[in-house]
């Protein structure tokens, strides 16, 4: 059993070096494409034949795809769902500051749009068998000026508006750029702008996107800005994205109360967020995150920060900034809680690693089995456990010097400790599932009809997110 709020010493933290990382993460298991009743289109980097998209021999090019998606605002009546099969290539998708806008008007339900990347560009007819997202990298970019960077002259990638339910599987999104000098909106990669918008990314990367705002009240969300709506990230690498020189918040940012952000099996690494919530800034809304790494991001305070309801289970946060790593501003009724996470710092600081901003108004609860540490034994982790605001449970373990090895191929940190040597009692998968199931914040949007925990658990089970039943050591269990 762990020694709550102890000062145990084991091994030294070694902050990860900048790795040499392949452009496309290794994704060994890609699910079969489900049969969705929709109109199918075939897309190549350059138009083929008539460009109608009816098959590979008449594939749409980038311009035809962009035009079809941008035409959504004029659609009326019964709008067909759409599926796009996209061949290997780099697609210059952004042609205006907000990128491609997919949004509909006055529909009764969302239009389901699915994008499948990774097809062999030599495919013919309607052959869908030649799909490999590693061998056939498929990229949407905003790099209009062609210099390989996200900067002036480039554009954002995608804006999702009303009545959209959009899924991307097997894509890289890169070099999206937005100046953000005139308002508090637009993400450089994705901007999710409406309560009736849903975005899901599976087996994707968002890399080298950037927004730039030098005023004191900034936008942030260089990879994803969620103004309203639902975003689900499964096996997503978010890396090397950056905000401007001042006044910007978060690589991923949630702005309003009707936001829901689900994250599973992802890596949020080496991003520059500069201000609060430099990896994830939850100004409002709801965050549920499982089995995810946050590594070597940079900003002023709080790798995760905000006033949202937060459920964090089975995650590993290894940051080098000198400051608080998790900062919570949510109210007791939002039920924010942690279970079975590793949170460690590579910076020598006197701050607690986890902080509740206002003891009179805010609440963060430990469900146990969290492990906290860093280089210096004075990284004591929590507000003292004799408060009812927050504290270690008898099943948390604190004050360790921990060692991690960074695996640059998989973009994860591998714990080199022997769990038995720490005297740390592991939890079980069934206990973690029970904690997820019980999560019921009052900030859940009305469109989600069951409790948020049940909704998150159902999603995790539908994507086969869990390992086999049994014990779980702290942190992400990605392999």
N, C-alpha and C positions, 0 to 999 in steps of 0.2 A: 504494500500500500504506500502511496506517495506521502511524503512529509509536507503537509500543506504550508505554503509560504516559507519554505526552508531555504538555506543558503548552501545546498549541496554543490560540490565542485566535481566535475568530471573532466571534460576535454575542452580545448579552446575552439572557438568559432573561427573558421577561416572564410572570410567573405569571398564569394565566388568571383573568379576572374572573368573578364569579357571572353566569352567562348567563340570559337569558330563554328558557326551553325549553318547547316544546309538550308537552302531557301524554302524547302517544303518539309514539314515535319513528317517523321515516319508514322504512317497510319496503317497498321497491318490488317485490320479488319474493317472493311467498308460494308455497311448493310446493303442488302438487296434493295433495289428501287421498288417501292410499293406501287401497286396499281391505283392510280388516282384518276377518276373520270375528269379528263381535261383535254384541251387541244394541245397537241405536241408540236414543238418547233425544234428545228435543228440549226445550230449556230456554229459558224467558223469565223476566224479572225477576218477573213476577206470573203465577200459574197461569192457564192458559187451558183452557176446556172441562172435561174430566174430570180434568186434571192427570196423566194417565197417562204422558205423554212420548212417546206413539206417533207424533205428528206435531206440527207447529207449532200446529194448531188445538186440540190437547189437551196443550199444552206443560206440563212441570213448572214450578213456580215455585221460588223460593229454598228454601222450607221443604221441599218434596218432594225436591229435589236433596240437600239436607243430610241428610235422613232416610235416603235410599237409601245414601249413602256411609257414614254412621255405622253402618248395619246390617251392614257387612261382617264384623264380629266374630262375628255369629251364623250366617254362611253356612256350609253344609256340602255335601259331595258335590262334583259337578262344577259349578264356578262359571264362569259365562259371562264372557268378555271384554266390555267395555262401551265404547261411543263416545258422547260427549255433544256435540251441536251446540248452541252457546250464543249467543243473540242479544245484541245490544247492550244494555248496561244496567249498573247497579251492584248487585252481589249481596252482601248482608250475610251472609257465609258463616260467620263465627265466632260460635258461641253458647256457648262454654265456654273456659276458659283455654288448652287445647291446640288449639283450633279443631276443624275436622272431622278425625276420625281414620279413615283407611283402612287396615285391617289384617285379615289372614285367619289362620286356624289350621290347621296340619297339612295343607297342600296339597302336591301333588307338584311344582307349578310356579307361577310368578308369574301373577297375574291382570293382563292387559294392559288398561289404562284410558286412553283418549285423550279429551282435551278440545280442541275446536276453537272458538275465539271469533270474533267479528267478523261475525256474521250480521245481516242487516237484520231488525229486529223485525216488519216488515210481511210477512215470508215466510209462506207458507201451504202446507198439505199437507206433503209431504216435500221441498220444493224446497231444494236446497243450492247454487244458483247465485249467490245474492245474498250473497256473502261478501267483505268488505273490512275488514281489521283496523284501518285508519287511519280510514276514514269511520264505522265502527261500533265504537267503543271498548268493550271488555268488561272489567269490573273486578270482582275479588273483594276485599272489604274486611272489616276487623275493627272498623270504626268504630261500635261499638254506641251510644256516647253522641252521635254525630252532630255532633261539633264540628270535624271535618276534620283532627284530629290523632290520633296514637297515644299514648294516655295512660290513666290509671286509668279503669276501666269498660269498656275495649275488650279484645278477645281476639285470640289468634293465629289464623292462617288454616288451615294444613294440617299434620297429623302423618301420616307414612307409616310403617307398620309392616310386618310380615312378609308375604311373598309378594305384593308390589305392584310393578308396573311402570307408572308413571304419566307421561304426557306431556301438557303444556299447550302449545298453539300459539296465539299471538295474544291474550294477556291482560295486564292490569295487575293487580298484587297490591299493595294499599296499606293503610296504617294498621293493620297487625297489631301487637299489643302483648302483651308478657308481662313480669310483674314479676320473675321469676327470683330470688325471694328465698328459696326453700326448697331448691333443688337446682341441679345443674349441667346442666340440660337445657332443652329447648324453644327453638326459634328463633321469632321473632315472625312471620316470613313462613312459612318451612317448617322443620319439624323432621323429619329423616330418621333413623329410630330403629332400624333393623334391618338386618342383613347381607343379608337377602333383600328389600331395598327398593331400587328404582331410580326416580329422578326425572329427567325431561328437560324443559327449557324451551326452546322455540323462539320467536323473535320476541316476546319478553315484556319486561315491566318490573316491577321490584320497587322500590317507592317509599314513603318516609315510614313505614317500619316501625321499631319501637323496642322494645328491652328495657331494663329498669331494675333494676340491682342495685348497691347501694352498699357491699356487703361486699367484702373484699379478694380472695376467690376467686370469680370471676364466671363467667358462662356465655358471653356474647357471642353471635355469630351472629345479629345483628338481622335480616338478610335471610334467611340460610340457616344452620341449625345441622345439621351432618352428624355424628351420633353413630356410625353405621355405614352401610354401603351405598354406592351409586354415584349420582353426580349429574353430569349433562351439561348445560352451558349453551351454547346457540348463538344468537347475536344477541340478547343479553339486556342491558338497561339496568338497572343497580343504582345507584340514586341517592337521596340525601337520607335515608338510613337512619341510625340512631344507636343507640349503646349508652348505658348509664346513666352516672351521675356517677363511678363508680369500680369497679375490679375486673372489667371486662368486656373481652372479647377479640374483635375482628374483626367486620366486616360479614358476611363469610362465614367460618365456622369449621368445621374438621375436628378431631374429637377422638381417634379411635382408629385403630389400624393397618390395619383392614379397609376404610378409606374410600378411594374413588377419585373424584377431581374432575377432569372434563374441561371446559375452557372454550375457546370459539372465537368470534371476531368480536364480542366483547362490550365494554361500557363500564361501568366501575366507578368512579363519579365523585361527588365532593362528599358522601361519607359520613363519619360521625364514629365512629371505633372506639375512641378514647381510649387504650387500652393497646397492648401489642405486637401486631403484625399487624393494624393498624387497617383495612386493606382486606381482606386475606386472612390468617387465622391458621390455619396448618397444624400443630396440636399433634402430629399424627401422620398417617399415611396417605400418599397419593400425589396429586400435583398435576401435571397436564399442561395447559399453556396456550399458545394460539396466537392471534396477530392480535388482541390485546386492549389496550384503553387503561385505565390507572389514572390518574385526574387529580384533583388537588385534594382528596384525602381527608385526614383529620386524625387524629392520634394521637401517642403518645409516641415510638415507635420501630418502624420496619419496616412499610412499606406491605404487604409480604409478609414473613412471619416464620414460622419453625417448623422442626420436626425431620422433616418429611415428605420423601419423595423428590420432587424438583422438576425438571421439564423445562419450560423457558421459552424459546419461540422466537417471533420476529417480534412482540414486544410493545413498547408505549411506556408508560413510567412517568414522569409529570411531577407531582411532589409539591412542596409548599411547606414541609413541616415541617423543622425543624432537627434532623436526625439521619440515621441509616442508613436507606436506602430498601429494601434487600433484605438480610435477615439469615437466614443458613443455619445450621441445627444438625444437619444430616443426616450420617450416617456414610458412609465411602467406598463401602460395598457398596450404598448407595442410589443412587449414580451421579448425584446432582443436577448439573445443567449448564445453561448459558445459551448461546444462539446467536442473533445477529442482532437484538438488542434495543436500544432506546434507554432509558437511565435517566438522568434529569437532575433537579436540585433547584432550586427557586426560593428556597431558604433558604441563607443564608451560614453554612456550618458547617466545622468542621475534621475531621469524621468522614469515613471512606471511604463512598462511596455503597453499596458492596456489602461485606458483612462475614461472615466465618466465625467463629462464636462461640467455639469451643474448638479451637485449632490442633492439639491432641494427639488429638482424637477426631473432628473433623468435616471434611468435604471438599465443595468446590464447584468445578466445572471449567468453564472457558470452552471452547466449541467455536468461538470466533472471531466476528468481524464485529459485535461489540457496540460501541455508541457511548455514551460517558459524559461528562457535563459538568454545568454549572450556572452560577450567577452568578459565583462566585469561582473563580479558577484553582486554589486549594488544594483543591478537591473532586477529590481525586486518584484516586478510583474504587476500586482494588483494594488488597489486601495486596500488597506488593512482588513483582514477577514472578520474583525469584530464589528463591522458595520453591516447594516441590512441593505446597503446600496449595491455593494459588489464585494467579492472576495473569493479567495481560494476555498474550494471544498476540500474535504479530506481525501478526495480522489484526484485532485490536481497536484502537480509537482512543479516546483518553482526554483529559480535561482541557479540553474545548471549552466555550466560551460559545456557547450555541445559542439560536435564536429559534423560537418556536412561535406560531401564531395559533389561538385556540380557535374552532371552528365550533359555535355553540350549537344550530344546527338538527340537526346530525348527532351532536352530543355527542362530537366527536373533536378532537384537536389536530393541526393541519396544519403540517408542518415547512416553514419558509420558507428553508431553506438550499439552496444548490446543492451537491449531493454532490461534484461535481468540484472545487469550491473547497476542500474539506476534504482532498483527496487520499486519499479513503477507497475502497478497492477493494470493490465489492459482492460478495456471495455469489450463489449460484444456488438456484432452487427445488429442483432435484434434490439439491443438497448438504444443504439443510435437511431434506428428506424422508429422506435417508440417516441424518442424525443422530437424527431421531425414531425411525426403524426400529431403531436400535441401542440404544435406551434399554431397559435390562432390570434394574430395581432388584430387590433381594431382598425388598422389602416388598409385592410384588404379591399381592393376595388370590388364594387358590386357585381361586375361582370363575371367574376370568379365565384361560383355558386357554393363551393364548399370551403372549408377552412384552408388557409394558405399552406399550412403544413401538409395536409392531405393532398392538395394539388401538386405540391413539390414532390412528395413521395411517389405519387402516381406517375409523374413525369420521369423520375429517376428509374422507376421499375420498368417503364415502357421502353427506355433506351438501354436497359440492362447495365445500369451504372454501378451495381454493387458487386463486390467479390463474394466468394462462397461464405455461407454462414459460419460463424466462429468468432474468435478474438480479433480485435483490431488494435494495433499499436497506434500511438498518436500520429496525426498528420495525414497527408495525402497518401493514398495507397496506389497511385499510378506506378506502373512498372515500365 
